[in-house]
Amino acid sequence: MRLITENTYDYLQPLLVSLERDPLSLCGWQAVKISAPSQQNFLLKNLSQLPQIYGAHDGDVVRSCEGDILILSREMKRAELEQMCAFILQENEATPQFFDAYTDWRQLRAFVADLVLQSRRQSCGRPSVITPPVGIFGETSAMKGILDDARKRRKCRSPLHVLVVEDDPLTRRIIASCLKDDHALITATNAHEAVANYLIYAPDIVFLDIGLPDVDGFAALHEIVANDHDAYVVMLSANSYLDNVTAALNAGASGFIGKPFKRDQLLQYIGDSAAHHRKTLN
């Protein structure tokens, strides 16, 4: 559990983008909104103890410049969050509001948007700039003609083509067993194979692991999106920390799935990718 009280813009703006682009990526996360309590000095003392008390939990507590509090957790149940709020507030009159980050994403988005405005007004942070890596994958522009032909075929081909980029053979087999009967499956075990296969096949969707043996999945994501602005890429990671989710979506991914995943999650994103490409035809 992290406590974030400085440079809150750098945390909140990517979170806001994630909520707007793909609420499904936050499935399983719980959120708590606490409007600025009156006794701020008392509150700060309690907040400072949270990392020590709840340090083993995966989550974040954000205090805005004006004293509002956002709590996000992937592991803690409602009762545990209520207990945390009781510790933070003690006898304070503030009333916490609880959200499911996925099903209640609109209410959560409105609160996060307000926190972003607060951070801008008070200069609590500055926008983060994501700089794509340069030159890792060679002269991919030489493959432009091949990619353009593949993109034209993508408009009318069947079945949907799915590229799975995963170095773990067991995970590849699991995904293959879920999808192979109804989809054309393409696999890659590292980032270089991923980019090469994308340029050749222009798949309808890419499931891209972040932790790859040559370079990380974010580098492959940058290269794919740079070559095809219509690419639909869903990042995979065993570390489904909120930073990974927001970083992926801000870098151009269309979604994020934490491991272990369910077949329904894969199929939902595949269906969304088909709808995405139909829109690009109009």
N, C-alpha and C positions, 0 to 999 in steps of 0.2 A: 504494500500500500504506500503510494507516494503522496506527499503533500506539495502542492504547487501554489506558490503565492507570488512568484516573480515571473516576468516574461510570459504572462498568461496568454497573450495574443498568439504566440507561437504554438501553444497547445490548443487553444479554442478554435482558431480559424480552420485548421485542418479537420477538427471534429465537426464543425458546421458543414464543411464541404462533404464530409462522409455522410452526414444525415440527409443532405439534399440529393446526393448522387445515388446512394445505395444503402437504405436503412437495413436491408437484410444482412449486411456485413456485421451489424451490431446485435444480431440475434443471440440471445443468451445473456446480454448485459442488463443490469439493473441500474437505475439512476435515481438520485434523490436531489430535490431542489429545496434549499433553505434560503428564504429571503433574509436580507441583512438584519440580524438580531441587534438589539439596542446596546447590549453590554459587550462591545468589541474586544476590550482588553481581556476580560474574563474568557472570552471565546478563543482568542489567539493562544492563550496558555493551554487550553484543552486541545486545540488543533495540533499544537507542536508535539503533543504526546502520541498522536495517532500512529506515526510510522513505527514507533517502538511497540505499541500494543497490537497493531494489526499488520505488522510488517510482512507476515507470511502470506497475506492475501493479495491476489492480483486485482489491483484497482487504483484509482486516483481520487484525491480530494483537492478540489480547486477552489481557492478563495479569490474572489474578484477584487478589483481596486476599491469598490464601494461596499464590500463586506458580504456580498451574496456568496453562497456556497453551493458547489456542485459536487456530488459524490457519484462515482461510477465504479461498478464492481461486476466481475464475471463469475465470481465464486460464491459470494455471500448471499444468503437467503434473506427474505424480507425481515424475519425476526432478528437476524444478526445486524441488519442495517438499522432497524429501529433501536437496537441496543447502542449502536455507535452514535446515532443521532442524540439519544438521551445523554450519553457521555459528553458529547460536544456542547449541548445546549444547557445541561443541568436544569436550573429552574427558569431559564429564559422563556419568554412567552412565544417565541417563534414556533411555527408549525411546519414540519417537513412535509413535502409532497413527494410521493413515490411513483416512479414510472418504469414500465418495461421499455427499454431503449428501442426495441423493434416495433412493438404494437402501438406504443404511444409516441412514436418518433416525431409527430408534428408538434406536440406540446413540448417535448424536449428540445426540438429545433428552435422553437420560439424563445425558450429560456437561454439557450446557448447563444443565439443571435444577439440577445440583450447583453450578455456577458462580453461578447466581442465588441459591441459598441462601447461598453464601459472601458474596456482595455484600450480602445483607440482614444477615447476622451482623456484618459489619464496617462497615456503613453506608457502603459505597463509592459509593452513589448513591441516588437517590430515584425512585419511580415517575413516569414521564412521563404527563401528562394531555393527551389530544387534545381540543381544544375545537372543536366544529363551528362553521362560519361562520353568521352569523345574517342573514336578510333579503336575501340576494343574489338569490334567485329569486322574490321577491314573495310574495304570499299563496297558496302552493300548497295550503293547506287548502281553498280554494274548489273544487279539483279532486277532492276526496275521493270524491264520489259517482261520478264518471267512473272513477277508479282502482278503486274497489270493484267496479264492474261488470266492468271489464277483468280483475280478479283472479279473479272467478267464471268468466269465459270461459276463463281460463288453465287451469283444472282439467280441461277436457275438449276443448280445441281441438286441431286438427292442421292443418298441421305446426307444429313449434316456432317461436316468434317470437324472432328474434335482432336486438337493437339494437346497431349498430356506431357508435361515437362517435369520429370521426377526422377531423381537418381536412386531412390529406394525401390528395388525390384518388387517387394511385397506390395507397396502402395500402388505401383503401376498395375500389378495383377488385379488388385481389388477394383481399381477404376475400370480396367478393361472388362472385368466380369460384369460390372454394372452397365456398361455402355455398348459393348461390341456387337450385340445382336441388332441394334437399331441405328448405329452410327458408324461412319467411317473413322476408324481410330488411327491416329498418327502419334508416335511416341518419340521422346528425346530424353537423354539422360544428363545433359548439361546445357548451359546457356548458349554455347555456340551452335550446337545441334538445333536448339529451339529456334534461333533466329534463321538459320538456313532452311529448316523445314517450313517456317512461316512464309518465307519469301517464295518458296516453291509451291506451296499448297494454298496459301491464304485461307486458313481454316476459319470456320464460322465462330469458333470459340477456342480459347487457350486456357487450360488449367496449369498455372505456372508456379512451381515451388520457389520459395524465397531462398532457401538454403541449398545452393547448387555447388558442385565441386570445383568448377573453374572460376566463375565470377557469380555474384549474387543475382537473384532473380530480378531485382530492380533494374540492373543494367540491361538485361534482356528485355524487360518491359519498355524501357526508354527507347531501345532500338526498334522494337516492333511498332510502337505507337508513332515513332518518327517516320517510319516507312509507310504506315497505313493508319491514317487518322480514324478510320472506321473499325479498327481492331477492337475485339471484345475479349478482354483478358481478365481472368479471375485468379487472384493470387492464393496460394496454399501455404500454410505454415503451421507447425506444431506450436509455435510461440504466438498465440493469438492475442498478444498484448495490444492495447488500444493504439499505441504508437505505430505498430505494424499495420493495423487496419487503416488508420488515417493516412499514413505515409503512402500506402499502396494506392488508395483512391486519389490522393492528391498528385501522384505521379502518373496517373492516366489509366489505372485499372478500373474495370467496371464492377468488380466485386471482390470479396475476400471470404475464404472458408478456412476455419480453424480445424486442425486435425485433433482427434479423429472426426471424420465427416460422415454424413449420411447420404445414401443414394438419392433421396428426395432433394437434397441441396444441389447436387450436381445437375439433376434433371430440371430443377427450377431455373438455374442459370442458363442451361442449354435452351430452354424455351424462351427466356428473356433475350438471349443472343439472336435467336431467329427473328423475334419481333424487332430488335434493334436493326438488323440488316434490312428488314422490309421497309423500315422508316427511311433508311439511307437511299432507297430506290426512288423515293418520291421527291 
